[in-house]
Amino acid sequence: MTLEEYLAVPYVLTIEAVQGPDGEWYRRACYRELPGCVGEAATPEEAIARLEAAREAYIRERLTRGEPIPVPRPPLRDRLAARSAP
């Protein structure tokens, strides 16, 4: 699969509120199929944006090293088309 195909894979996003050691609450977003791929922030939107950046970096790194990338479902064709459009 190509980078674009891997980036179009529809992973299941999980988000939860977590209390930090300082007592403040923050949001943690993750894709359980991608170990260590997490985004944390004060708001859900920020956590998801950080998670997306982490997901892309995770996929690029593993492709570069020739390591397998978990693919729980086929890529979304609509997302693939949107990425290849000018």
C-alpha positions as CSV (number, residue, x, y, z in Angstrom):
1,M,0.0,0.0,0.0
2,T,1.1,3.6,-0.6
3,L,1.4,6.3,2.0
4,E,-1.9,7.9,0.8
5,E,-3.7,4.5,1.2
6,Y,-2.4,4.1,4.7
7,L,-3.4,7.6,5.6
8,A,-6.9,6.8,4.4
9,V,-7.4,3.8,6.7
10,P,-10.3,4.5,9.0
11,Y,-8.9,3.7,12.5
12,V,-11.3,3.8,15.4
13,L,-10.6,7.0,17.4
14,T,-11.0,6.8,21.2
15,I,-11.0,9.9,23.3
16,E,-11.2,10.2,27.1
17,A,-10.9,12.8,29.9
18,V,-7.9,12.2,32.1
19,Q,-6.9,13.9,35.3
20,G,-3.2,14.8,35.4
21,P,-0.9,14.7,38.5
22,D,-1.5,18.4,39.0
23,G,-5.3,17.9,39.3
24,E,-6.0,19.5,35.9
25,W,-8.2,17.6,33.4
26,Y,-7.1,17.1,29.8
27,R,-8.2,15.0,26.8
28,R,-6.4,12.0,25.5
29,A,-7.1,10.8,21.9
30,C,-5.7,7.5,20.5
31,Y,-6.0,4.9,17.9
32,R,-5.7,1.6,19.8
33,E,-4.6,-0.2,16.6
34,L,-1.5,2.1,16.5
35,P,0.5,1.5,19.7
36,G,1.9,4.7,21.2
37,C,0.0,6.9,18.8
38,V,-1.6,9.4,21.2
39,G,-2.6,13.1,21.2
40,E,-3.2,15.0,24.5
41,A,-4.5,18.5,25.0
42,A,-6.9,20.7,27.0
43,T,-9.7,20.3,24.4
44,P,-10.9,17.4,22.3
45,E,-10.3,19.3,19.1
46,E,-6.6,19.9,20.0
47,A,-6.1,16.3,21.2
48,I,-7.5,15.0,17.8
49,A,-5.3,17.4,15.8
50,R,-2.3,16.2,17.8
51,L,-3.3,12.6,17.3
52,E,-3.6,13.1,13.5
53,A,-0.1,14.5,13.4
54,A,1.2,11.6,15.5
55,R,-0.6,9.1,13.2
56,E,0.9,10.5,10.1
57,A,4.4,10.5,11.7
58,Y,3.9,6.9,12.9
59,I,2.9,5.7,9.5
60,R,5.7,7.5,7.7
61,E,8.3,6.2,10.2
62,R,7.2,2.6,9.8
63,L,7.0,2.8,6.0
64,T,10.6,4.3,6.0
65,R,11.8,1.4,8.2
66,G,9.9,-1.2,6.2
67,E,7.9,-2.2,9.2
68,P,4.3,-3.5,9.0
69,I,1.5,-1.0,9.7
70,P,-1.7,-2.3,11.3
71,V,-4.7,-2.0,9.0
72,P,-8.0,-3.0,10.7
73,R,-10.2,-2.0,7.7
74,P,-9.8,-1.1,4.0
75,P,-9.0,2.5,3.1
76,L,-11.8,5.0,2.6
77,R,-12.1,5.6,-1.2
78,D,-13.6,9.1,-0.6
79,R,-10.6,10.1,1.5
80,L,-8.2,8.7,-1.1
81,A,-9.9,10.7,-3.9
82,A,-9.8,13.9,-1.8
83,R,-6.0,13.5,-1.1
84,S,-5.2,13.0,-4.8
85,A,-7.3,16.0,-6.0
86,P,-5.4,19.1,-7.0
